Amino acid sequence: MGDPDPRTRPAVPGSSCEYCIEKVRLESEMVKSRVKLEGLLKLIKTMEQDYYHPVDDSEEYKTYCAEYKAIETEQEKLRGKRNFIPICVELNCEIRKIDSDVEDKMHDIEYNSPNRRKIAKARNLFNSPAKLIEISNKYEVLNSEEINETIEVNDNPDNSKQAAEEPGKVEKSKIPPIMLKYVKNYVDILDVIRTTCGPTENKFGNGYIKIFTISIEQYQKVQRTLKVQGFDYYLVRPI
């Protein structure tokens, strides 16, 4: 009989699963590569700024540049391997417990209200009557059915020309953000999204990262990427 799948093999209390161990190893290698890249980049910048020693004919400069490129390529490979490691499902995995404890502590941070003496008092600066403020919800016309209809229209090749002739039909402001749950390696997750789906606008708040896309196609692609990678996220529904 062969060795059972490490995800189904019972874990010994206090031990870590093979997936988490490999993930930690890859992250350690990525940190080492990042340190090497920072050192090489400083050397390269210093040589480029040396007025009396041009780098055009410098073999040392060319060697540093080639080494920098090689390490950068290797780091991308390490990041790709790390991102394809399955999610740990073993309850007794020590590494998983540590990661969960860190996330719990972030959510348990208490909010300390400021001292009352330091709170500014409300002042009526103008005696004129207050102006009415019109409040509108920019997502009110957007619902799940409309998203699906828009996706079907964009997937139809016959409508591609019509969509090109009517720019702004699906405005960026009407596409709801994708809420990505905050984790320690969120920078690497955003790197994966940028590499596979193109640039996005990202904002952090309340333990989640809001990912704003510029089109329905990019919205779909980001959603598929997060689902394939196994990252925790949810879609914002309109109010």
Biotite code that builds the C-alpha atoms (Angstrom):
import biotite.structure as struc

atoms = struc.array([
    struc.Atom([0.000, 0.000, 0.000], chain_id="A", res_id=1, res_name="MET", atom_name="CA", element="C"),
    struc.Atom([1.219, 3.483, -0.816], chain_id="A", res_id=2, res_name="GLY", atom_name="CA", element="C"),
    struc.Atom([1.513, 6.353, 1.591], chain_id="A", res_id=3, res_name="ASP", atom_name="CA", element="C"),
    struc.Atom([-1.957, 7.929, 2.172], chain_id="A", res_id=4, res_name="PRO", atom_name="CA", element="C"),
    struc.Atom([-2.731, 11.465, 1.128], chain_id="A", res_id=5, res_name="ASP", atom_name="CA", element="C"),
    struc.Atom([-1.305, 13.824, 3.796], chain_id="A", res_id=6, res_name="PRO", atom_name="CA", element="C"),
    struc.Atom([-4.622, 15.685, 3.849], chain_id="A", res_id=7, res_name="ARG", atom_name="CA", element="C"),
    struc.Atom([-6.481, 12.557, 4.971], chain_id="A", res_id=8, res_name="THR", atom_name="CA", element="C"),
    struc.Atom([-3.775, 11.102, 7.236], chain_id="A", res_id=9, res_name="ARG", atom_name="CA", element="C"),
    struc.Atom([-4.514, 11.891, 10.938], chain_id="A", res_id=10, res_name="PRO", atom_name="CA", element="C"),
    struc.Atom([-2.123, 14.510, 12.289], chain_id="A", res_id=11, res_name="ALA", atom_name="CA", element="C"),
    struc.Atom([-0.289, 14.020, 15.567], chain_id="A", res_id=12, res_name="VAL", atom_name="CA", element="C"),
    struc.Atom([-1.157, 16.761, 18.110], chain_id="A", res_id=13, res_name="PRO", atom_name="CA", element="C"),
    struc.Atom([1.542, 19.428, 18.033], chain_id="A", res_id=14, res_name="GLY", atom_name="CA", element="C"),
    struc.Atom([2.747, 18.440, 14.565], chain_id="A", res_id=15, res_name="SER", atom_name="CA", element="C"),
    struc.Atom([2.301, 20.132, 11.192], chain_id="A", res_id=16, res_name="SER", atom_name="CA", element="C"),
    struc.Atom([1.012, 18.741, 7.911], chain_id="A", res_id=17, res_name="CYS", atom_name="CA", element="C"),
    struc.Atom([3.287, 18.324, 4.907], chain_id="A", res_id=18, res_name="GLU", atom_name="CA", element="C"),
    struc.Atom([1.487, 21.050, 2.967], chain_id="A", res_id=19, res_name="TYR", atom_name="CA", element="C"),
    struc.Atom([2.064, 23.671, 5.666], chain_id="A", res_id=20, res_name="CYS", atom_name="CA", element="C"),
    struc.Atom([5.695, 22.618, 6.142], chain_id="A", res_id=21, res_name="ILE", atom_name="CA", element="C"),
    struc.Atom([6.330, 22.967, 2.407], chain_id="A", res_id=22, res_name="GLU", atom_name="CA", element="C"),
    struc.Atom([4.551, 26.327, 2.381], chain_id="A", res_id=23, res_name="LYS", atom_name="CA", element="C"),
    struc.Atom([6.724, 27.636, 5.229], chain_id="A", res_id=24, res_name="VAL", atom_name="CA", element="C"),
    struc.Atom([9.853, 26.367, 3.471], chain_id="A", res_id=25, res_name="ARG", atom_name="CA", element="C"),
    struc.Atom([8.932, 28.142, 0.237], chain_id="A", res_id=26, res_name="LEU", atom_name="CA", element="C"),
    struc.Atom([8.124, 31.365, 2.102], chain_id="A", res_id=27, res_name="GLU", atom_name="CA", element="C"),
    struc.Atom([11.523, 31.188, 3.813], chain_id="A", res_id=28, res_name="SER", atom_name="CA", element="C"),
    struc.Atom([13.236, 30.808, 0.437], chain_id="A", res_id=29, res_name="GLU", atom_name="CA", element="C"),
    struc.Atom([11.234, 33.768, -0.886], chain_id="A", res_id=30, res_name="MET", atom_name="CA", element="C"),
    struc.Atom([12.407, 35.931, 2.027], chain_id="A", res_id=31, res_name="VAL", atom_name="CA", element="C"),
    struc.Atom([16.034, 35.000, 1.327], chain_id="A", res_id=32, res_name="LYS", atom_name="CA", element="C"),
    struc.Atom([15.575, 35.818, -2.360], chain_id="A", res_id=33, res_name="SER", atom_name="CA", element="C"),
    struc.Atom([13.995, 39.152, -1.488], chain_id="A", res_id=34, res_name="ARG", atom_name="CA", element="C"),
    struc.Atom([16.964, 40.080, 0.722], chain_id="A", res_id=35, res_name="VAL", atom_name="CA", element="C"),
    struc.Atom([19.387, 39.148, -2.069], chain_id="A", res_id=36, res_name="LYS", atom_name="CA", element="C"),
    struc.Atom([17.424, 41.241, -4.568], chain_id="A", res_id=37, res_name="LEU", atom_name="CA", element="C"),
    struc.Atom([17.495, 44.274, -2.268], chain_id="A", res_id=38, res_name="GLU", atom_name="CA", element="C"),
    struc.Atom([21.262, 43.981, -1.862], chain_id="A", res_id=39, res_name="GLY", atom_name="CA", element="C"),
    struc.Atom([21.877, 43.570, -5.587], chain_id="A", res_id=40, res_name="LEU", atom_name="CA", element="C"),
    struc.Atom([19.563, 46.458, -6.403], chain_id="A", res_id=41, res_name="LEU", atom_name="CA", element="C"),
    struc.Atom([21.549, 48.768, -4.112], chain_id="A", res_id=42, res_name="LYS", atom_name="CA", element="C"),
    struc.Atom([24.791, 47.699, -5.789], chain_id="A", res_id=43, res_name="LEU", atom_name="CA", element="C"),
    struc.Atom([23.336, 48.236, -9.255], chain_id="A", res_id=44, res_name="ILE", atom_name="CA", element="C"),
    struc.Atom([21.950, 51.682, -8.358], chain_id="A", res_id=45, res_name="LYS", atom_name="CA", element="C"),
    struc.Atom([25.263, 52.701, -6.777], chain_id="A", res_id=46, res_name="THR", atom_name="CA", element="C"),
    struc.Atom([27.212, 51.707, -9.887], chain_id="A", res_id=47, res_name="MET", atom_name="CA", element="C"),
    struc.Atom([24.749, 53.498, -12.168], chain_id="A", res_id=48, res_name="GLU", atom_name="CA", element="C"),
    struc.Atom([25.157, 56.716, -10.165], chain_id="A", res_id=49, res_name="GLN", atom_name="CA", element="C"),
    struc.Atom([28.970, 56.587, -10.252], chain_id="A", res_id=50, res_name="ASP", atom_name="CA", element="C"),
    struc.Atom([29.815, 59.378, -12.690], chain_id="A", res_id=51, res_name="TYR", atom_name="CA", element="C"),
    struc.Atom([33.518, 58.498, -12.972], chain_id="A", res_id=52, res_name="TYR", atom_name="CA", element="C"),
    struc.Atom([32.998, 54.811, -13.709], chain_id="A", res_id=53, res_name="HIS", atom_name="CA", element="C"),
    struc.Atom([30.407, 54.311, -16.486], chain_id="A", res_id=54, res_name="PRO", atom_name="CA", element="C"),
    struc.Atom([28.648, 50.950, -16.431], chain_id="A", res_id=55, res_name="VAL", atom_name="CA", element="C"),
    struc.Atom([28.465, 50.547, -20.218], chain_id="A", res_id=56, res_name="ASP", atom_name="CA", element="C"),
    struc.Atom([31.606, 48.411, -20.397], chain_id="A", res_id=57, res_name="ASP", atom_name="CA", element="C"),
    struc.Atom([31.571, 47.066, -16.831], chain_id="A", res_id=58, res_name="SER", atom_name="CA", element="C"),
    struc.Atom([31.514, 43.262, -16.694], chain_id="A", res_id=59, res_name="GLU", atom_name="CA", element="C"),
    struc.Atom([30.853, 43.423, -12.963], chain_id="A", res_id=60, res_name="GLU", atom_name="CA", element="C"),
    struc.Atom([27.728, 45.501, -13.578], chain_id="A", res_id=61, res_name="TYR", atom_name="CA", element="C"),
    struc.Atom([26.489, 43.054, -16.215], chain_id="A", res_id=62, res_name="LYS", atom_name="CA", element="C"),
    struc.Atom([27.093, 40.153, -13.818], chain_id="A", res_id=63, res_name="THR", atom_name="CA", element="C"),
    struc.Atom([25.056, 41.833, -11.072], chain_id="A", res_id=64, res_name="TYR", atom_name="CA", element="C"),
    struc.Atom([22.202, 42.559, -13.502], chain_id="A", res_id=65, res_name="CYS", atom_name="CA", element="C"),
    struc.Atom([22.146, 38.963, -14.751], chain_id="A", res_id=66, res_name="ALA", atom_name="CA", element="C"),
    struc.Atom([22.194, 37.640, -11.180], chain_id="A", res_id=67, res_name="GLU", atom_name="CA", element="C"),
    struc.Atom([19.358, 39.992, -10.222], chain_id="A", res_id=68, res_name="TYR", atom_name="CA", element="C"),
    struc.Atom([17.246, 38.779, -13.150], chain_id="A", res_id=69, res_name="LYS", atom_name="CA", element="C"),
    struc.Atom([17.920, 35.117, -12.318], chain_id="A", res_id=70, res_name="ALA", atom_name="CA", element="C"),
    struc.Atom([16.944, 35.543, -8.655], chain_id="A", res_id=71, res_name="ILE", atom_name="CA", element="C"),
    struc.Atom([13.832, 37.490, -9.662], chain_id="A", res_id=72, res_name="GLU", atom_name="CA", element="C"),
    struc.Atom([12.785, 34.660, -11.990], chain_id="A", res_id=73, res_name="THR", atom_name="CA", element="C"),
    struc.Atom([13.420, 32.065, -9.287], chain_id="A", res_id=74, res_name="GLU", atom_name="CA", element="C"),
    struc.Atom([11.346, 34.066, -6.812], chain_id="A", res_id=75, res_name="GLN", atom_name="CA", element="C"),
    struc.Atom([8.402, 34.066, -9.226], chain_id="A", res_id=76, res_name="GLU", atom_name="CA", element="C"),
    struc.Atom([8.681, 30.281, -9.498], chain_id="A", res_id=77, res_name="LYS", atom_name="CA", element="C"),
    struc.Atom([8.723, 29.950, -5.698], chain_id="A", res_id=78, res_name="LEU", atom_name="CA", element="C"),
    struc.Atom([5.662, 32.186, -5.416], chain_id="A", res_id=79, res_name="ARG", atom_name="CA", element="C"),
    struc.Atom([3.851, 30.091, -8.018], chain_id="A", res_id=80, res_name="GLY", atom_name="CA", element="C"),
    struc.Atom([4.640, 26.852, -6.175], chain_id="A", res_id=81, res_name="LYS", atom_name="CA", element="C"),
    struc.Atom([3.526, 28.365, -2.859], chain_id="A", res_id=82, res_name="ARG", atom_name="CA", element="C"),
    struc.Atom([0.236, 29.607, -4.300], chain_id="A", res_id=83, res_name="ASN", atom_name="CA", element="C"),
    struc.Atom([-0.656, 26.160, -5.671], chain_id="A", res_id=84, res_name="PHE", atom_name="CA", element="C"),
    struc.Atom([-0.221, 24.382, -2.332], chain_id="A", res_id=85, res_name="ILE", atom_name="CA", element="C"),
    struc.Atom([-3.670, 23.113, -1.212], chain_id="A", res_id=86, res_name="PRO", atom_name="CA", element="C"),
    struc.Atom([-5.322, 24.669, 1.810], chain_id="A", res_id=87, res_name="ILE", atom_name="CA", element="C"),
    struc.Atom([-4.620, 22.856, 5.087], chain_id="A", res_id=88, res_name="CYS", atom_name="CA", element="C"),
    struc.Atom([-7.642, 21.014, 6.499], chain_id="A", res_id=89, res_name="VAL", atom_name="CA", element="C"),
    struc.Atom([-6.004, 19.190, 9.429], chain_id="A", res_id=90, res_name="GLU", atom_name="CA", element="C"),
    struc.Atom([-7.404, 20.400, 12.734], chain_id="A", res_id=91, res_name="LEU", atom_name="CA", element="C"),
    struc.Atom([-4.259, 19.454, 14.678], chain_id="A", res_id=92, res_name="ASN", atom_name="CA", element="C"),
    struc.Atom([-1.793, 21.160, 12.343], chain_id="A", res_id=93, res_name="CYS", atom_name="CA", element="C"),
    struc.Atom([0.408, 23.410, 14.482], chain_id="A", res_id=94, res_name="GLU", atom_name="CA", element="C"),
    struc.Atom([1.241, 25.867, 11.686], chain_id="A", res_id=95, res_name="ILE", atom_name="CA", element="C"),
    struc.Atom([-2.422, 26.281, 10.818], chain_id="A", res_id=96, res_name="ARG", atom_name="CA", element="C"),
    struc.Atom([-3.221, 27.028, 14.479], chain_id="A", res_id=97, res_name="LYS", atom_name="CA", element="C"),
    struc.Atom([-0.539, 29.733, 14.589], chain_id="A", res_id=98, res_name="ILE", atom_name="CA", element="C"),
    struc.Atom([-1.900, 31.421, 11.454], chain_id="A", res_id=99, res_name="ASP", atom_name="CA", element="C"),
    struc.Atom([-5.445, 31.268, 12.838], chain_id="A", res_id=100, res_name="SER", atom_name="CA", element="C"),
    struc.Atom([-4.325, 32.787, 16.157], chain_id="A", res_id=101, res_name="ASP", atom_name="CA", element="C"),
    struc.Atom([-2.699, 35.713, 14.335], chain_id="A", res_id=102, res_name="VAL", atom_name="CA", element="C"),
    struc.Atom([-5.886, 36.399, 12.359], chain_id="A", res_id=103, res_name="GLU", atom_name="CA", element="C"),
    struc.Atom([-8.025, 36.153, 15.515], chain_id="A", res_id=104, res_name="ASP", atom_name="CA", element="C"),
    struc.Atom([-5.802, 38.640, 17.361], chain_id="A", res_id=105, res_name="LYS", atom_name="CA", element="C"),
    struc.Atom([-6.197, 41.130, 14.519], chain_id="A", res_id=106, res_name="MET", atom_name="CA", element="C"),
    struc.Atom([-9.985, 40.929, 14.797], chain_id="A", res_id=107, res_name="HIS", atom_name="CA", element="C"),
    struc.Atom([-9.864, 41.129, 18.621], chain_id="A", res_id=108, res_name="ASP", atom_name="CA", element="C"),
    struc.Atom([-8.086, 44.504, 18.710], chain_id="A", res_id=109, res_name="ILE", atom_name="CA", element="C"),
    struc.Atom([-10.248, 46.762, 20.845], chain_id="A", res_id=110, res_name="GLU", atom_name="CA", element="C"),
    struc.Atom([-11.193, 50.245, 19.724], chain_id="A", res_id=111, res_name="TYR", atom_name="CA", element="C"),
    struc.Atom([-10.242, 52.899, 22.277], chain_id="A", res_id=112, res_name="ASN", atom_name="CA", element="C"),
    struc.Atom([-12.430, 55.967, 22.007], chain_id="A", res_id=113, res_name="SER", atom_name="CA", element="C"),
    struc.Atom([-10.638, 59.323, 22.414], chain_id="A", res_id=114, res_name="PRO", atom_name="CA", element="C"),
    struc.Atom([-10.783, 61.363, 25.591], chain_id="A", res_id=115, res_name="ASN", atom_name="CA", element="C"),
    struc.Atom([-13.898, 63.540, 25.759], chain_id="A", res_id=116, res_name="ARG", atom_name="CA", element="C"),
    struc.Atom([-11.759, 66.611, 26.396], chain_id="A", res_id=117, res_name="ARG", atom_name="CA", element="C"),
    struc.Atom([-9.999, 66.017, 23.072], chain_id="A", res_id=118, res_name="LYS", atom_name="CA", element="C"),
    struc.Atom([-13.193, 65.686, 21.038], chain_id="A", res_id=119, res_name="ILE", atom_name="CA", element="C"),
    struc.Atom([-14.054, 68.836, 19.092], chain_id="A", res_id=120, res_name="ALA", atom_name="CA", element="C"),
    struc.Atom([-17.333, 70.450, 20.038], chain_id="A", res_id=121, res_name="LYS", atom_name="CA", element="C"),
    struc.Atom([-19.974, 70.892, 17.373], chain_id="A", res_id=122, res_name="ALA", atom_name="CA", element="C"),
    struc.Atom([-20.174, 74.529, 16.303], chain_id="A", res_id=123, res_name="ARG", atom_name="CA", element="C"),
    struc.Atom([-22.694, 76.251, 14.094], chain_id="A", res_id=124, res_name="ASN", atom_name="CA", element="C"),
    struc.Atom([-20.450, 78.269, 11.793], chain_id="A", res_id=125, res_name="LEU", atom_name="CA", element="C"),
    struc.Atom([-23.246, 79.549, 9.582], chain_id="A", res_id=126, res_name="PHE", atom_name="CA", element="C"),
    struc.Atom([-26.627, 80.988, 10.462], chain_id="A", res_id=127, res_name="ASN", atom_name="CA", element="C"),
    struc.Atom([-28.075, 80.238, 7.051], chain_id="A", res_id=128, res_name="SER", atom_name="CA", element="C"),
    struc.Atom([-30.560, 77.355, 6.820], chain_id="A", res_id=129, res_name="PRO", atom_name="CA", element="C"),
    struc.Atom([-29.011, 73.967, 6.266], chain_id="A", res_id=130, res_name="ALA", atom_name="CA", element="C"),
    struc.Atom([-28.897, 72.759, 2.687], chain_id="A", res_id=131, res_name="LYS", atom_name="CA", element="C"),
    struc.Atom([-30.560, 69.519, 1.788], chain_id="A", res_id=132, res_name="LEU", atom_name="CA", element="C"),
    struc.Atom([-28.091, 66.825, 0.807], chain_id="A", res_id=133, res_name="ILE", atom_name="CA", element="C"),
    struc.Atom([-29.290, 64.476, -1.878], chain_id="A", res_id=134, res_name="GLU", atom_name="CA", element="C"),
    struc.Atom([-28.308, 60.894, -1.057], chain_id="A", res_id=135, res_name="ILE", atom_name="CA", element="C"),
    struc.Atom([-28.143, 58.247, -3.748], chain_id="A", res_id=136, res_name="SER", atom_name="CA", element="C"),
    struc.Atom([-26.850, 54.720, -3.948], chain_id="A", res_id=137, res_name="ASN", atom_name="CA", element="C"),
    struc.Atom([-24.656, 54.200, -6.994], chain_id="A", res_id=138, res_name="LYS", atom_name="CA", element="C"),
    struc.Atom([-25.209, 50.427, -6.751], chain_id="A", res_id=139, res_name="TYR", atom_name="CA", element="C"),
    struc.Atom([-29.023, 50.591, -6.589], chain_id="A", res_id=140, res_name="GLU", atom_name="CA", element="C"),
    struc.Atom([-29.475, 49.582, -10.234], chain_id="A", res_id=141, res_name="VAL", atom_name="CA", element="C"),
    struc.Atom([-27.076, 46.679, -9.928], chain_id="A", res_id=142, res_name="LEU", atom_name="CA", element="C"),
    struc.Atom([-28.149, 43.246, -8.762], chain_id="A", res_id=143, res_name="ASN", atom_name="CA", element="C"),
    struc.Atom([-26.998, 39.692, -9.294], chain_id="A", res_id=144, res_name="SER", atom_name="CA", element="C"),
    struc.Atom([-29.357, 39.174, -12.256], chain_id="A", res_id=145, res_name="GLU", atom_name="CA", element="C"),
    struc.Atom([-28.030, 42.272, -14.003], chain_id="A", res_id=146, res_name="GLU", atom_name="CA", element="C"),
    struc.Atom([-24.438, 41.091, -13.500], chain_id="A", res_id=147, res_name="ILE", atom_name="CA", element="C"),
    struc.Atom([-25.299, 37.720, -15.041], chain_id="A", res_id=148, res_name="ASN", atom_name="CA", element="C"),
    struc.Atom([-27.095, 39.394, -17.958], chain_id="A", res_id=149, res_name="GLU", atom_name="CA", element="C"),
    struc.Atom([-24.128, 41.682, -18.559], chain_id="A", res_id=150, res_name="THR", atom_name="CA", element="C"),
    struc.Atom([-21.747, 38.729, -18.422], chain_id="A", res_id=151, res_name="ILE", atom_name="CA", element="C"),
    struc.Atom([-23.856, 36.841, -20.980], chain_id="A", res_id=152, res_name="GLU", atom_name="CA", element="C"),
    struc.Atom([-23.872, 39.871, -23.271], chain_id="A", res_id=153, res_name="VAL", atom_name="CA", element="C"),
    struc.Atom([-20.094, 40.260, -23.010], chain_id="A", res_id=154, res_name="ASN", atom_name="CA", element="C"),
    struc.Atom([-19.534, 36.556, -23.642], chain_id="A", res_id=155, res_name="ASP", atom_name="CA", element="C"),
    struc.Atom([-21.509, 36.749, -26.898], chain_id="A", res_id=156, res_name="ASN", atom_name="CA", element="C"),
    struc.Atom([-19.058, 37.546, -29.764], chain_id="A", res_id=157, res_name="PRO", atom_name="CA", element="C"),
    struc.Atom([-21.877, 39.149, -31.789], chain_id="A", res_id=158, res_name="ASP", atom_name="CA", element="C"),
    struc.Atom([-22.178, 41.882, -29.192], chain_id="A", res_id=159, res_name="ASN", atom_name="CA", element="C"),
    struc.Atom([-18.474, 42.723, -28.934], chain_id="A", res_id=160, res_name="SER", atom_name="CA", element="C"),
    struc.Atom([-18.685, 45.303, -31.713], chain_id="A", res_id=161, res_name="LYS", atom_name="CA", element="C"),
    struc.Atom([-21.789, 46.888, -30.225], chain_id="A", res_id=162, res_name="GLN", atom_name="CA", element="C"),
    struc.Atom([-20.111, 47.080, -26.814], chain_id="A", res_id=163, res_name="ALA", atom_name="CA", element="C"),
    struc.Atom([-17.080, 48.779, -28.367], chain_id="A", res_id=164, res_name="ALA", atom_name="CA", element="C"),
    struc.Atom([-19.339, 51.372, -30.010], chain_id="A", res_id=165, res_name="GLU", atom_name="CA", element="C"),
    struc.Atom([-21.051, 52.145, -26.683], chain_id="A", res_id=166, res_name="GLU", atom_name="CA", element="C"),
    struc.Atom([-18.225, 52.856, -24.195], chain_id="A", res_id=167, res_name="PRO", atom_name="CA", element="C"),
    struc.Atom([-19.204, 53.341, -20.595], chain_id="A", res_id=168, res_name="GLY", atom_name="CA", element="C"),
    struc.Atom([-22.320, 51.175, -20.838], chain_id="A", res_id=169, res_name="LYS", atom_name="CA", element="C"),
    struc.Atom([-21.202, 49.277, -17.743], chain_id="A", res_id=170, res_name="VAL", atom_name="CA", element="C"),
    struc.Atom([-19.550, 51.966, -15.679], chain_id="A", res_id=171, res_name="GLU", atom_name="CA", element="C"),
    struc.Atom([-16.696, 51.113, -13.330], chain_id="A", res_id=172, res_name="LYS", atom_name="CA", element="C"),
    struc.Atom([-18.621, 52.683, -10.428], chain_id="A", res_id=173, res_name="SER", atom_name="CA", element="C"),
    struc.Atom([-21.452, 50.157, -10.902], chain_id="A", res_id=174, res_name="LYS", atom_name="CA", element="C"),
    struc.Atom([-19.226, 47.100, -10.543], chain_id="A", res_id=175, res_name="ILE", atom_name="CA", element="C"),
    struc.Atom([-19.195, 46.051, -6.862], chain_id="A", res_id=176, res_name="PRO", atom_name="CA", element="C"),
    struc.Atom([-15.829, 45.255, -5.271], chain_id="A", res_id=177, res_name="PRO", atom_name="CA", element="C"),
    struc.Atom([-14.666, 41.748, -4.413], chain_id="A", res_id=178, res_name="ILE", atom_name="CA", element="C"),
    struc.Atom([-13.938, 41.392, -0.687], chain_id="A", res_id=179, res_name="MET", atom_name="CA", element="C"),
    struc.Atom([-10.735, 39.386, -0.054], chain_id="A", res_id=180, res_name="LEU", atom_name="CA", element="C"),
    struc.Atom([-10.198, 38.187, 3.510], chain_id="A", res_id=181, res_name="LYS", atom_name="CA", element="C"),
    struc.Atom([-6.988, 39.616, 4.997], chain_id="A", res_id=182, res_name="TYR", atom_name="CA", element="C"),
    struc.Atom([-4.131, 37.147, 5.468], chain_id="A", res_id=183, res_name="VAL", atom_name="CA", element="C"),
    struc.Atom([-0.421, 37.609, 6.193], chain_id="A", res_id=184, res_name="LYS", atom_name="CA", element="C"),
    struc.Atom([0.615, 37.008, 2.572], chain_id="A", res_id=185, res_name="ASN", atom_name="CA", element="C"),
    struc.Atom([-2.022, 39.279, 1.033], chain_id="A", res_id=186, res_name="TYR", atom_name="CA", element="C"),
    struc.Atom([0.694, 41.059, -1.000], chain_id="A", res_id=187, res_name="VAL", atom_name="CA", element="C"),
    struc.Atom([1.511, 37.810, -2.808], chain_id="A", res_id=188, res_name="ASP", atom_name="CA", element="C"),
    struc.Atom([-2.196, 37.187, -3.474], chain_id="A", res_id=189, res_name="ILE", atom_name="CA", element="C"),
    struc.Atom([-2.517, 40.648, -5.033], chain_id="A", res_id=190, res_name="LEU", atom_name="CA", element="C"),
    struc.Atom([0.596, 39.888, -7.112], chain_id="A", res_id=191, res_name="ASP", atom_name="CA", element="C"),
    struc.Atom([-1.121, 36.772, -8.474], chain_id="A", res_id=192, res_name="VAL", atom_name="CA", element="C"),
    struc.Atom([-4.243, 38.788, -9.309], chain_id="A", res_id=193, res_name="ILE", atom_name="CA", element="C"),
    struc.Atom([-2.212, 41.524, -11.011], chain_id="A", res_id=194, res_name="ARG", atom_name="CA", element="C"),
    struc.Atom([-0.234, 38.957, -13.031], chain_id="A", res_id=195, res_name="THR", atom_name="CA", element="C"),
    struc.Atom([-3.246, 36.934, -14.198], chain_id="A", res_id=196, res_name="THR", atom_name="CA", element="C"),
    struc.Atom([-5.995, 39.567, -14.325], chain_id="A", res_id=197, res_name="CYS", atom_name="CA", element="C"),
    struc.Atom([-4.270, 42.922, -14.814], chain_id="A", res_id=198, res_name="GLY", atom_name="CA", element="C"),
    struc.Atom([-4.045, 45.952, -12.470], chain_id="A", res_id=199, res_name="PRO", atom_name="CA", element="C"),
    struc.Atom([-6.816, 46.553, -9.930], chain_id="A", res_id=200, res_name="THR", atom_name="CA", element="C"),
    struc.Atom([-7.582, 49.194, -7.300], chain_id="A", res_id=201, res_name="GLU", atom_name="CA", element="C"),
    struc.Atom([-7.321, 47.754, -3.773], chain_id="A", res_id=202, res_name="ASN", atom_name="CA", element="C"),
    struc.Atom([-8.469, 49.239, -0.455], chain_id="A", res_id=203, res_name="LYS", atom_name="CA", element="C"),
    struc.Atom([-8.105, 47.726, 3.047], chain_id="A", res_id=204, res_name="PHE", atom_name="CA", element="C"),
    struc.Atom([-10.674, 47.935, 5.823], chain_id="A", res_id=205, res_name="GLY", atom_name="CA", element="C"),
    struc.Atom([-12.345, 45.869, 8.566], chain_id="A", res_id=206, res_name="ASN", atom_name="CA", element="C"),
    struc.Atom([-10.207, 42.789, 8.008], chain_id="A", res_id=207, res_name="GLY", atom_name="CA", element="C"),
    struc.Atom([-10.920, 42.655, 4.259], chain_id="A", res_id=208, res_name="TYR", atom_name="CA", element="C"),
    struc.Atom([-9.287, 43.995, 1.105], chain_id="A", res_id=209, res_name="ILE", atom_name="CA", element="C"),
    struc.Atom([-11.686, 45.548, -1.412], chain_id="A", res_id=210, res_name="LYS", atom_name="CA", element="C"),
    struc.Atom([-10.658, 44.686, -4.980], chain_id="A", res_id=211, res_name="ILE", atom_name="CA", element="C"),
    struc.Atom([-12.159, 47.087, -7.542], chain_id="A", res_id=212, res_name="PHE", atom_name="CA", element="C"),
    struc.Atom([-12.132, 45.897, -11.154], chain_id="A", res_id=213, res_name="THR", atom_name="CA", element="C"),
    struc.Atom([-12.430, 48.025, -14.287], chain_id="A", res_id=214, res_name="ILE", atom_name="CA", element="C"),
    struc.Atom([-14.672, 45.710, -16.305], chain_id="A", res_id=215, res_name="SER", atom_name="CA", element="C"),
    struc.Atom([-17.020, 42.751, -16.016], chain_id="A", res_id=216, res_name="ILE", atom_name="CA", element="C"),
    struc.Atom([-14.431, 40.555, -17.767], chain_id="A", res_id=217, res_name="GLU", atom_name="CA", element="C"),
    struc.Atom([-11.797, 41.423, -15.172], chain_id="A", res_id=218, res_name="GLN", atom_name="CA", element="C"),
    struc.Atom([-14.407, 40.941, -12.413], chain_id="A", res_id=219, res_name="TYR", atom_name="CA", element="C"),
    struc.Atom([-15.033, 37.382, -13.653], chain_id="A", res_id=220, res_name="GLN", atom_name="CA", element="C"),
    struc.Atom([-11.322, 36.639, -14.073], chain_id="A", res_id=221, res_name="LYS", atom_name="CA", element="C"),
    struc.Atom([-10.447, 37.804, -10.531], chain_id="A", res_id=222, res_name="VAL", atom_name="CA", element="C"),
    struc.Atom([-13.318, 35.747, -9.113], chain_id="A", res_id=223, res_name="GLN", atom_name="CA", element="C"),
    struc.Atom([-12.160, 32.618, -10.984], chain_id="A", res_id=224, res_name="ARG", atom_name="CA", element="C"),
    struc.Atom([-8.547, 33.154, -9.884], chain_id="A", res_id=225, res_name="THR", atom_name="CA", element="C"),
    struc.Atom([-9.506, 33.473, -6.202], chain_id="A", res_id=226, res_name="LEU", atom_name="CA", element="C"),
    struc.Atom([-11.714, 30.390, -6.445], chain_id="A", res_id=227, res_name="LYS", atom_name="CA", element="C"),
    struc.Atom([-8.998, 28.278, -8.124], chain_id="A", res_id=228, res_name="VAL", atom_name="CA", element="C"),
    struc.Atom([-6.357, 29.412, -5.605], chain_id="A", res_id=229, res_name="GLN", atom_name="CA", element="C"),
    struc.Atom([-8.695, 28.654, -2.681], chain_id="A", res_id=230, res_name="GLY", atom_name="CA", element="C"),
    struc.Atom([-8.589, 32.173, -1.189], chain_id="A", res_id=231, res_name="PHE", atom_name="CA", element="C"),
    struc.Atom([-11.392, 33.344, 1.120], chain_id="A", res_id=232, res_name="ASP", atom_name="CA", element="C"),
    struc.Atom([-13.564, 36.078, -0.418], chain_id="A", res_id=233, res_name="TYR", atom_name="CA", element="C"),
    struc.Atom([-17.150, 37.161, -0.890], chain_id="A", res_id=234, res_name="TYR", atom_name="CA", element="C"),
    struc.Atom([-19.021, 39.405, -3.305], chain_id="A", res_id=235, res_name="LEU", atom_name="CA", element="C"),
    struc.Atom([-20.633, 42.623, -2.144], chain_id="A", res_id=236, res_name="VAL", atom_name="CA", element="C"),
    struc.Atom([-24.339, 42.740, -2.822], chain_id="A", res_id=237, res_name="ARG", atom_name="CA", element="C"),
    struc.Atom([-25.955, 46.162, -3.436], chain_id="A", res_id=238, res_name="PRO", atom_name="CA", element="C"),
    struc.Atom([-27.749, 47.810, -0.551], chain_id="A", res_id=239, res_name="ILE", atom_name="CA", element="C"),
])
